[in-house]
Amino acid sequence: MSSPVQQCRPHSPDATSQHPASELSLLEPAHEDLPDVDVDVDVDVPLRALPCPMRQKRRLLQASREKAPSGWVPWGPSPHRTLQRCREGLQRLVGLCQLWKAALDQIEGKFGTGVRSYFSFLRFLLCLNLLPLLLTAGSVLVPLGWLRGQAALPGCQAAGLPCLNASHGDRPSAIWHHLHDLFSGKGFLECSYLFYGYYQVGEEDRAWYIVRLAYLLNSLGYLLLCFLWILRRSVKGLVRQQVLSRAYRPCRGTHIFSEWDFCIHSLGTAAIKHQSFCNELKPPHPWRQMELAEERRHLENQRRTRWQRSLTYLVHLLVNLGVLLLMAVAFYCIHQVTAFSQASDASVVTQYLPSITISLLNLLLPWVFHMLVQAECYSPHMEVNLTLIRCVTLRLGSLGMVLFSLRHTLCLENSNSNDTCQACRPQCWENVVGQEMYKLTVFSFLITLGDTFLISLPRRRIAERVQHAWLQKEEFLVPQNILGTVAAQTVVWLGIFYCPLLPLLNGTFIFLTFYLKKYTVLQNCRPAKRLFRASSSTFFFQFVLLLGLAMAAGSLTYAITRIRPSKTCGLFANYSAAWKVVPKAVETRLPHAAQQVLNYLTSDAFSCPFIILLSLILTMCVSQARVNKQAIKELKRQLMQVFALVVFSCIIGEGYTNKPHSSELFCVFNHNQDACRYGVGIGVLGFLACVFFLLVDFYFPQISNVTDRKYLVLADLAFSGIWTFLWFVGFCFLTNQWAWTEPADVLVGSDSARAAIVFSFFSVFSWAFLIACAFRRYQMGVDDFAQSYVDPTPDPSTPYSSYPNVSQDSYQQPPFTQAGEGTEGYQPPPTY
């Protein structure tokens, strides 16, 4: 029996009268009296392409909807298309289920994409803080609870010594003491899974699951996942920033005719979209103002005399010295306050002195930086970037100073006490660091709470009642708010090892911060005069987040490899360093073949070829992503980096040896220490210079000042020439010393010495090739820029000179390129 979708057959009036009246009224208009047509159709033909009356098409559509699909019917001729549609439908479903989507759209409609980017950043950090909860619960808490249920574990005693002066002894159960413990992280919180000291387990020599290894790898794995996630978002933000760069300027007509979303049906959504559309068309454009100011600044710099330039450089030097002095004073205050708060344990206010000091400095010094940068006479874009860089340095440096002060205080206590006092100290040093990070996180949220209800709300109430130009609603400053959030997230990363559940607490604070900031933006703030560009901010703040992550990873690496754990608490009380659990697990759990593989992967014989392979892979990726000319330039620089790194690694790794009867190290090159120092020196400086000039090559097309371009090319030319000579001298020096070396004096390191000589020889020709390339670039720059600043000829048919290294088809060609009057009185049409 044929399906109604497969064939269109004529219907008699009797058949038509069998449908209910309601169905006729919905599917068949009263004025359609056209006869039905008998048409055989294919299943793949769309309904709109059938040569049938509209009445039959409605009937076929209704029949296809009412037909129940069979489980035996194949997917169709294109399963790939079906899977693609399913994937797109799943992506749309996930998009509809995104957290805070309606609130983000409302904020974007009233304040633009820049303010929305801050709230999207909060949503990203919320997901980033919920990730370690799954890792900690699955890899540490559940196995630890199962192991504790099997056997009794040691409590607060360690190393057989009773803790006589524990800090969490019997105290009155008053509400004030519970609040004190809640804000200080002591008492009942100290004896919980929130801090490192509560995680204890017995011997694990025969256990199938090593909790100590899982605890250590949980912190390191979380930082690695954060790095990969942030790096992915940074790359996406960098691509978006390049697409929406200064060369991308849509015209006003594009906004007017294509900006409105005709899928909007709600009046509230339409009002938000209308407000967002008005913000984009609001004259004058902020980016246009900044462009005009920068162009004006550029012209003023070109007209300055040598004396004015010298005076400007002197002002820059004095301002930078002043900024460094202010930061030094701020770091010293943080150090003294942290030491004082650790020495006295009197009140909550005393314990929160480091947090209060850091907050005051982060509140006052940015305004000082903003006033100082105005005296340096930079462009508006440079002023904003330089102020942000100084604020980032202040915030991250403050956290680093807190860690340095804690380490200094704890190391002094350890050096002045005996073993009994070390075992019976009131608190283990891991808990002290964890409590400090806990207090910094709590105080950061209290600052957000106080700013919302004690500053923004009263200011809005006063501004509504007092009409003055100097007293208005505040503007929501996106950079300052994001920097505060990044600093709070850096504190979480710093304390992930000492306070494993700190990300859960910070995630809760971020969830509440979203609604507090939403109330502040929508109720207490007015739209900013200078709109913040989300495309240019995403990559910068992701990069700042990576800096905080790098600082946390460095401090954690130092703590687990160099500092001895406390003997009174924690999982690593019996180890000299927390990292010692990894080689012990490898030695006791892995077979001998796997141990040999790991030893080879961590040796110098694998590291040098691996670095070279990574350099080649990086070069291949760069070559695929960019044009061939740019890839060749970067290949030259990276090749120089590889050569310099190989020479440096060979001399440092196996360039020094000792005699069997002495532990004193000698250079393998005829026991001449100057030979090794010379090779290491030119290798390190050459590597750093290659990195610098690689960045110069990357940003060289964006430099518009001809003088700066000339100086950079001359610096490249001069440095390449000097280093070619130095590599030649180094090759001759190392070869001469190796020829005079006795074979009996070289027990190990002969291959490394030969490799250093060979790569020094290769470096001579490589740097000579860089001289030729730099000289060719200098000649091209002189030829190209010589005519760029000369007035064109008075002939109207002659175009302006084009930009260097660009084709001669000038975009400034006049519209009429032919003669105004042709032969025999004929005037040709204009050519555009």
ZIPE-V812205 format. One record per backbone hydrogen bond with DSSP energy under -0.5 kcal/mol. CO is the residue of the C=O (numbers start at 0). NH is the residue of the N-H. If there is no record, write none. Layout:
# ZIPE-V812205
co;nh
CO;NH
CO;NH
This chain:
# ZIPE-V812205
co;nh
2;5
2;6
5;40
6;8
7;38
11;15
12;16
13;17
14;17
15;18
19;23
20;24
21;25
22;26
23;27
26;28
28;31
30;32
36;38
38;7
38;40
41;44
45;48
46;49
49;51
52;56
53;57
54;58
55;59
56;60
57;61
58;62
59;63
60;64
61;65
62;66
69;72
77;81
78;82
79;83
80;84
81;85
82;86
83;87
84;88
85;89
86;90
87;91
88;92
89;93
90;94
91;95
92;96
94;97
97;100
99;103
100;104
101;105
102;106
103;107
104;108
105;109
106;110
107;111
111;115
112;116
113;117
114;118
115;119
116;120
117;121
118;122
119;123
120;124
121;125
122;126
123;127
124;128
125;129
126;130
127;131
129;133
130;133
130;134
131;135
132;136
133;137
134;138
135;139
135;140
136;141
139;143
140;144
141;145
142;146
143;147
144;148
145;149
146;149
146;150
157;160
160;157
161;163
165;168
171;173
173;177
174;178
175;179
176;180
177;181
178;182
179;183
180;184
180;185
185;188
186;190
188;191
189;191
191;194
193;500
194;197
195;198
196;569
197;199
208;210
209;213
210;214
211;215
212;216
213;217
214;218
215;219
216;220
217;221
218;222
219;223
220;224
221;225
222;226
223;227
224;228
225;229
226;230
227;231
228;232
229;233
230;234
231;235
232;236
233;237
234;238
235;239
236;240
237;241
238;242
239;243
241;244
244;247
246;248
250;254
251;255
252;256
253;257
254;258
259;261
260;263
265;269
266;270
267;271
268;272
269;273
270;274
271;275
272;276
273;277
274;278
275;279
276;280
278;281
284;288
285;289
286;290
287;291
288;292
289;293
290;294
291;295
292;296
293;297
294;298
295;299
296;300
297;301
298;302
299;303
300;303
304;308
305;309
306;310
307;311
308;312
309;313
310;314
311;315
312;316
313;317
314;318
315;319
316;320
317;321
318;322
319;323
320;324
321;325
322;326
323;327
324;328
325;329
326;330
327;331
328;332
329;333
330;334
331;335
332;336
333;337
334;338
335;339
336;340
337;341
338;342
339;343
346;350
347;351
349;352
351;355
352;356
353;357
354;358
355;359
356;360
357;361
358;362
359;363
360;364
363;366
363;367
364;368
365;369
366;370
367;371
368;372
369;373
370;374
371;374
372;375
372;377
373;376
378;382
379;383
380;384
381;385
382;386
383;387
384;388
385;389
386;390
387;391
388;392
389;393
390;394
391;395
392;396
393;397
394;398
395;399
396;400
397;401
398;402
399;403
400;404
401;405
402;406
403;407
404;408
405;409
406;410
407;411
408;412
409;413
410;414
411;415
413;416
417;421
418;422
419;423
421;424
425;166
427;430
427;431
428;432
429;433
430;434
431;435
432;436
433;437
434;438
435;439
436;440
437;441
438;442
439;443
440;444
441;445
442;446
443;447
444;448
445;449
446;450
447;451
448;452
449;453
449;454
450;454
450;455
451;456
454;458
455;459
456;460
457;461
458;462
459;463
460;464
461;465
464;466
465;467
467;470
469;471
470;467
473;525
474;476
475;477
476;480
477;481
478;482
479;483
480;484
481;485
482;486
483;487
484;488
485;489
486;490
487;491
488;492
489;493
490;494
492;495
494;498
497;195
498;501
500;504
501;505
502;506
503;507
504;508
505;509
506;510
507;511
508;512
509;513
510;514
511;515
512;516
513;517
514;518
515;519
516;520
517;521
518;522
518;523
519;523
519;524
520;524
523;473
525;475
528;530
531;533
532;536
533;537
534;538
535;539
536;540
537;541
538;542
539;543
540;544
541;545
542;546
543;547
544;548
545;549
546;550
547;551
548;552
549;553
550;554
551;555
552;556
553;557
554;558
555;559
556;560
557;561
557;562
558;562
559;578
562;577
569;572
571;574
576;579
577;580
578;581
578;582
579;583
580;584
581;585
582;586
583;587
584;588
584;589
585;589
590;594
591;595
592;596
593;597
594;598
595;599
596;600
597;601
599;602
602;605
602;606
603;607
605;609
606;610
607;611
608;612
609;613
610;614
611;615
612;616
613;617
614;618
615;619
616;620
617;621
618;622
619;623
620;624
621;625
626;630
627;631
628;632
629;633
630;634
631;635
632;636
633;637
634;638
635;639
636;640
637;641
638;642
639;643
640;644
641;645
642;646
643;647
644;648
645;649
646;650
647;651
648;652
649;653
650;654
654;667
656;665
658;661
663;658
665;656
666;670
667;669
668;671
670;672
671;674
671;675
672;676
673;677
674;678
675;679
676;680
677;681
678;682
679;683
680;684
681;685
682;686
683;687
684;688
685;689
686;690
687;691
688;692
689;693
690;694
691;695
692;696
693;697
694;698
695;699
698;701
699;702
701;703
704;708
705;709
706;710
707;711
708;712
709;713
710;714
711;715
712;716
713;717
714;718
715;719
716;720
717;721
718;722
719;723
720;724
721;725
722;726
723;727
724;728
725;729
726;730
727;731
728;732
729;733
730;734
731;735
732;736
733;737
734;738
735;739
737;740
741;744
741;745
742;745
744;746
748;752
749;753
750;754
751;755
752;756
753;757
754;758
755;759
756;760
757;761
758;762
759;763
760;764
761;765
762;766
763;767
764;768
765;769
766;770
767;771
768;772
769;773
770;774
771;775
772;776
773;777
774;778
775;779
776;780
777;781
778;782
779;783
780;784
781;785
782;786
783;786
784;788
786;789
794;797
796;798
802;805
807;809
809;812
814;816
821;824
822;825
825;821
825;827
